[in-house]
């Protein structure tokens, strides 16, 4: 990658944030999804409605939350409801426009794993944080966005465990009520599903990244769109807002809270 004035993490977060718009209802995962969503809220989408799994509706945190139970979310929310209510009356009722998720592993159809890697379920090589509400978010949101770093450990031919359903090979959409995963944003570029096969295809590269780099970081034979786009460079305002968000978060919670 070329010597750029911003990091791959920064352009990944900014590219994701740009997709959110005022009025959208977004069910936000902790970590990179939360960073992108709150960046969008601070810049171009102040009226985006952020929902977190703990039951906070319209959360407006000034620093990034450490978890769904972070008091910052409840203190800044328009309303706080019970967890069953947030899932039953908001998510399952079809009121969530975007489910915004991270992942430990993803396959070419947008199925994701956040449960375990290697070994057996009872005795894995690596025990991951688990499902939380991600399976329900993935299947009941009107569409799903996924953000994660791209390498052969995360972009795999076959998942060790399917935590949250995406598009199913040979039967697209059978496990989901909405459109399912519609975009995957990574530190190298952007992938979108082929309209016929639903296989995720490289549709945009971040500046300085090559197709060869993207393919080398993918555990399957990555297909490339005929008209491959380039992600616009971050603006000074976008970079300043993101760096300020991370600086405030680090001051409040320590450096571990800003590591993506």
Secondary structure, DSSP 8 states (H G I E B T S, - for coil): ----SS-HHHHHHHHHHTT--TT-EEEE-TTHHHHHHHHHHHTT-TT-EEE-TTSEES---SS--SSTT-HHHHHH-SEE--HHHIIIIIITTT--SEEEE--SEE-TTS-EE-SEEEE-STTEEEE----TTHHHHHHHSSEEEEE---STTTB-SS-S---B---BTTBTTTT-SS--EEEEE-SSEEEEE-TTT--EEEEEE-TT--HHHHHHT-SS---EEEEEEE-----HHHHHHHHHHHHHHHHHH-GGGG--
